[in-house]
Amino acid sequence: MRVITGKYKGRHFEVPRTFKARPTTDFAKENLFNVLNGYLDFDSAPTALDLFAGTGSITLELLSRGCGRVISVEKDNRHFAFIQQVLRALRDEQCIAIRSDVFRFLSRCREQFDFIFADPPYALPELEKLPALILENNLLTADGLFVLEHGKTNDFSAHPLFIEHRAYGSVNFSFFRAAVSIPE
């Protein structure tokens, strides 16, 4: 696993072969962040939430690009320990790694984020519910962005806050924008 750009550009971390996690490919990750540059101003140190963090690849890229704060949520003990190990190696204190079930975390979360990324297992039964859960529970700041990684069989284009879909090989990303509140 490597960091593509930013302050940790070029850093490599060896992911144990026994991991069940399916890290986002470098090709898909690079293209995702190229698109994100049009939506997020990383120079303003946005806050981010990485759900189903797996190896922490997206968390590291967010930190490297200048996110002011990142919360990384991962349920699997070994994956969580790996994320913590990588963060210790970087000596980065901008990230909080939390070992928790994502749905339990979301039900208790009272914080808002400028950017939320979720990369659940593609066969997760609750995958289709994630956009509603995140967007209806006010977890994004006004005009915040949510990106969901999913397989090719999922279609979120009918969701009222859906803004675009991108596919890179077998990796699909659906983008959602928080409803912007208009002052009265």
Contacts in CASP RR format, 6 or more apart in sequence:
PFRMAT RR
TARGET T0000
AUTHOR 0000-0000-0000
METHOD contacts of the structure
MODEL  1
MRVITGKYKGRHFEVPRTFKARPTTDFAKENLFNVLNGYLDFDSAPTALD
LFAGTGSITLELLSRGCGRVISVEKDNRHFAFIQQVLRALRDEQCIAIRS
DVFRFLSRCREQFDFIFADPPYALPELEKLPALILENNLLTADGLFVLEH
GKTNDFSAHPLFIEHRAYGSVNFSFFRAAVSIPE
1 12 0 8 1.000
1 13 0 8 1.000
1 14 0 8 1.000
1 15 0 8 1.000
1 23 0 8 1.000
1 55 0 8 1.000
1 56 0 8 1.000
1 57 0 8 1.000
1 60 0 8 1.000
2 10 0 8 1.000
2 11 0 8 1.000
2 12 0 8 1.000
2 13 0 8 1.000
2 26 0 8 1.000
3 9 0 8 1.000
3 10 0 8 1.000
3 11 0 8 1.000
3 60 0 8 1.000
3 61 0 8 1.000
3 64 0 8 1.000
4 10 0 8 1.000
4 26 0 8 1.000
4 29 0 8 1.000
4 30 0 8 1.000
4 33 0 8 1.000
4 61 0 8 1.000
4 64 0 8 1.000
5 33 0 8 1.000
5 61 0 8 1.000
5 64 0 8 1.000
5 65 0 8 1.000
6 64 0 8 1.000
6 65 0 8 1.000
6 66 0 8 1.000
7 64 0 8 1.000
7 66 0 8 1.000
8 60 0 8 1.000
8 63 0 8 1.000
8 64 0 8 1.000
8 90 0 8 1.000
9 64 0 8 1.000
11 60 0 8 1.000
11 64 0 8 1.000
11 90 0 8 1.000
13 55 0 8 1.000
13 60 0 8 1.000
13 86 0 8 1.000
13 89 0 8 1.000
15 21 0 8 1.000
15 23 0 8 1.000
15 55 0 8 1.000
15 82 0 8 1.000
16 78 0 8 1.000
16 82 0 8 1.000
18 78 0 8 1.000
19 54 0 8 1.000
19 55 0 8 1.000
19 78 0 8 1.000
19 79 0 8 1.000
19 82 0 8 1.000
20 76 0 8 1.000
20 79 0 8 1.000
21 54 0 8 1.000
21 55 0 8 1.000
21 76 0 8 1.000
21 79 0 8 1.000
22 121 0 8 1.000
23 54 0 8 1.000
23 55 0 8 1.000
23 56 0 8 1.000
23 57 0 8 1.000
24 32 0 8 1.000
24 57 0 8 1.000
24 58 0 8 1.000
24 119 0 8 1.000
24 149 0 8 1.000
24 171 0 8 1.000
25 168 0 8 1.000
25 171 0 8 1.000
27 168 0 8 1.000
27 169 0 8 1.000
28 168 0 8 1.000
28 169 0 8 1.000
28 171 0 8 1.000
28 173 0 8 1.000
29 57 0 8 1.000
29 58 0 8 1.000
29 61 0 8 1.000
31 166 0 8 1.000
31 168 0 8 1.000
32 147 0 8 1.000
32 166 0 8 1.000
32 168 0 8 1.000
32 173 0 8 1.000
33 61 0 8 1.000
33 65 0 8 1.000
35 166 0 8 1.000
35 173 0 8 1.000
35 175 0 8 1.000
36 115 0 8 1.000
36 145 0 8 1.000
36 147 0 8 1.000
39 145 0 8 1.000
39 175 0 8 1.000
40 46 0 8 1.000
40 114 0 8 1.000
40 115 0 8 1.000
40 145 0 8 1.000
42 65 0 8 1.000
42 66 0 8 1.000
42 67 0 8 1.000
43 66 0 8 1.000
45 66 0 8 1.000
45 67 0 8 1.000
45 68 0 8 1.000
45 69 0 8 1.000
46 67 0 8 1.000
46 68 0 8 1.000
46 113 0 8 1.000
46 114 0 8 1.000
46 115 0 8 1.000
47 67 0 8 1.000
47 68 0 8 1.000
47 69 0 8 1.000
47 70 0 8 1.000
47 111 0 8 1.000
47 112 0 8 1.000
47 113 0 8 1.000
47 114 0 8 1.000
47 115 0 8 1.000
47 141 0 8 1.000
48 62 0 8 1.000
48 67 0 8 1.000
48 69 0 8 1.000
48 70 0 8 1.000
48 71 0 8 1.000
48 113 0 8 1.000
48 114 0 8 1.000
48 115 0 8 1.000
48 116 0 8 1.000
48 117 0 8 1.000
49 70 0 8 1.000
49 71 0 8 1.000
49 73 0 8 1.000
49 113 0 8 1.000
49 115 0 8 1.000
49 116 0 8 1.000
49 117 0 8 1.000
49 139 0 8 1.000
50 56 0 8 1.000
50 58 0 8 1.000
50 59 0 8 1.000
50 62 0 8 1.000
50 70 0 8 1.000
50 71 0 8 1.000
50 72 0 8 1.000
50 73 0 8 1.000
50 117 0 8 1.000
51 73 0 8 1.000
51 102 0 8 1.000
51 105 0 8 1.000
51 106 0 8 1.000
51 116 0 8 1.000
51 117 0 8 1.000
51 118 0 8 1.000
51 119 0 8 1.000
51 120 0 8 1.000
52 73 0 8 1.000
52 74 0 8 1.000
52 75 0 8 1.000
52 102 0 8 1.000
52 118 0 8 1.000
52 119 0 8 1.000
52 120 0 8 1.000
52 121 0 8 1.000
53 59 0 8 1.000
53 72 0 8 1.000
53 73 0 8 1.000
53 74 0 8 1.000
53 79 0 8 1.000
53 83 0 8 1.000
53 97 0 8 1.000
53 119 0 8 1.000
54 74 0 8 1.000
54 76 0 8 1.000
54 79 0 8 1.000
54 83 0 8 1.000
54 119 0 8 1.000
55 79 0 8 1.000
55 82 0 8 1.000
55 83 0 8 1.000
56 72 0 8 1.000
56 74 0 8 1.000
56 79 0 8 1.000
56 82 0 8 1.000
56 83 0 8 1.000
56 86 0 8 1.000
58 117 0 8 1.000
58 119 0 8 1.000
59 70 0 8 1.000
59 72 0 8 1.000
59 83 0 8 1.000
59 95 0 8 1.000
59 97 0 8 1.000
60 86 0 8 1.000
60 90 0 8 1.000
62 70 0 8 1.000
62 115 0 8 1.000
62 117 0 8 1.000
63 70 0 8 1.000
63 90 0 8 1.000
63 92 0 8 1.000
63 94 0 8 1.000
63 95 0 8 1.000
66 94 0 8 1.000
67 94 0 8 1.000
67 115 0 8 1.000
68 94 0 8 1.000
69 94 0 8 1.000
69 95 0 8 1.000
69 96 0 8 1.000
70 94 0 8 1.000
70 95 0 8 1.000
70 96 0 8 1.000
71 95 0 8 1.000
71 96 0 8 1.000
71 98 0 8 1.000
71 111 0 8 1.000
71 113 0 8 1.000
72 83 0 8 1.000
72 95 0 8 1.000
72 96 0 8 1.000
72 97 0 8 1.000
72 98 0 8 1.000
73 98 0 8 1.000
73 100 0 8 1.000
73 102 0 8 1.000
73 105 0 8 1.000
74 80 0 8 1.000
74 83 0 8 1.000
74 97 0 8 1.000
74 98 0 8 1.000
74 99 0 8 1.000
74 100 0 8 1.000
75 99 0 8 1.000
75 100 0 8 1.000
75 101 0 8 1.000
75 102 0 8 1.000
77 99 0 8 1.000
80 97 0 8 1.000
80 99 0 8 1.000
83 97 0 8 1.000
84 97 0 8 1.000
87 95 0 8 1.000
87 97 0 8 1.000
98 105 0 8 1.000
102 118 0 8 1.000
102 120 0 8 1.000
103 126 0 8 1.000
103 133 0 8 1.000
106 133 0 8 1.000
106 134 0 8 1.000
106 137 0 8 1.000
106 139 0 8 1.000
109 137 0 8 1.000
109 139 0 8 1.000
111 139 0 8 1.000
112 138 0 8 1.000
112 139 0 8 1.000
112 140 0 8 1.000
112 141 0 8 1.000
113 139 0 8 1.000
113 140 0 8 1.000
113 141 0 8 1.000
113 144 0 8 1.000
114 140 0 8 1.000
114 141 0 8 1.000
114 144 0 8 1.000
114 145 0 8 1.000
115 144 0 8 1.000
115 145 0 8 1.000
115 146 0 8 1.000
115 147 0 8 1.000
116 134 0 8 1.000
116 139 0 8 1.000
116 140 0 8 1.000
116 145 0 8 1.000
116 146 0 8 1.000
116 147 0 8 1.000
117 146 0 8 1.000
117 147 0 8 1.000
117 149 0 8 1.000
118 130 0 8 1.000
118 134 0 8 1.000
118 146 0 8 1.000
118 147 0 8 1.000
118 148 0 8 1.000
118 149 0 8 1.000
119 149 0 8 1.000
120 126 0 8 1.000
120 127 0 8 1.000
120 130 0 8 1.000
120 148 0 8 1.000
120 149 0 8 1.000
120 150 0 8 1.000
121 127 0 8 1.000
122 150 0 8 1.000
122 151 0 8 1.000
122 154 0 8 1.000
127 148 0 8 1.000
127 150 0 8 1.000
127 154 0 8 1.000
128 154 0 8 1.000
130 148 0 8 1.000
131 146 0 8 1.000
131 148 0 8 1.000
131 156 0 8 1.000
131 159 0 8 1.000
131 161 0 8 1.000
131 162 0 8 1.000
131 174 0 8 1.000
131 176 0 8 1.000
132 159 0 8 1.000
134 140 0 8 1.000
134 146 0 8 1.000
134 176 0 8 1.000
135 146 0 8 1.000
135 161 0 8 1.000
135 176 0 8 1.000
135 178 0 8 1.000
135 179 0 8 1.000
140 146 0 8 1.000
140 178 0 8 1.000
141 178 0 8 1.000
142 178 0 8 1.000
142 180 0 8 1.000
142 181 0 8 1.000
143 177 0 8 1.000
143 178 0 8 1.000
143 180 0 8 1.000
144 177 0 8 1.000
144 178 0 8 1.000
145 175 0 8 1.000
145 176 0 8 1.000
145 177 0 8 1.000
145 178 0 8 1.000
146 175 0 8 1.000
146 176 0 8 1.000
146 177 0 8 1.000
146 178 0 8 1.000
147 173 0 8 1.000
147 174 0 8 1.000
147 175 0 8 1.000
147 176 0 8 1.000
148 156 0 8 1.000
148 173 0 8 1.000
148 174 0 8 1.000
148 176 0 8 1.000
149 171 0 8 1.000
149 172 0 8 1.000
149 173 0 8 1.000
150 156 0 8 1.000
150 172 0 8 1.000
150 173 0 8 1.000
150 174 0 8 1.000
151 170 0 8 1.000
151 171 0 8 1.000
151 172 0 8 1.000
152 167 0 8 1.000
152 170 0 8 1.000
152 172 0 8 1.000
154 172 0 8 1.000
154 174 0 8 1.000
156 162 0 8 1.000
156 165 0 8 1.000
156 174 0 8 1.000
156 176 0 8 1.000
157 165 0 8 1.000
157 174 0 8 1.000
159 176 0 8 1.000
161 176 0 8 1.000
161 177 0 8 1.000
161 178 0 8 1.000
161 179 0 8 1.000
162 174 0 8 1.000
162 175 0 8 1.000
162 176 0 8 1.000
163 175 0 8 1.000
163 176 0 8 1.000
163 177 0 8 1.000
164 174 0 8 1.000
164 175 0 8 1.000
165 172 0 8 1.000
165 173 0 8 1.000
165 174 0 8 1.000
165 175 0 8 1.000
166 172 0 8 1.000
166 173 0 8 1.000
166 175 0 8 1.000
167 173 0 8 1.000
END
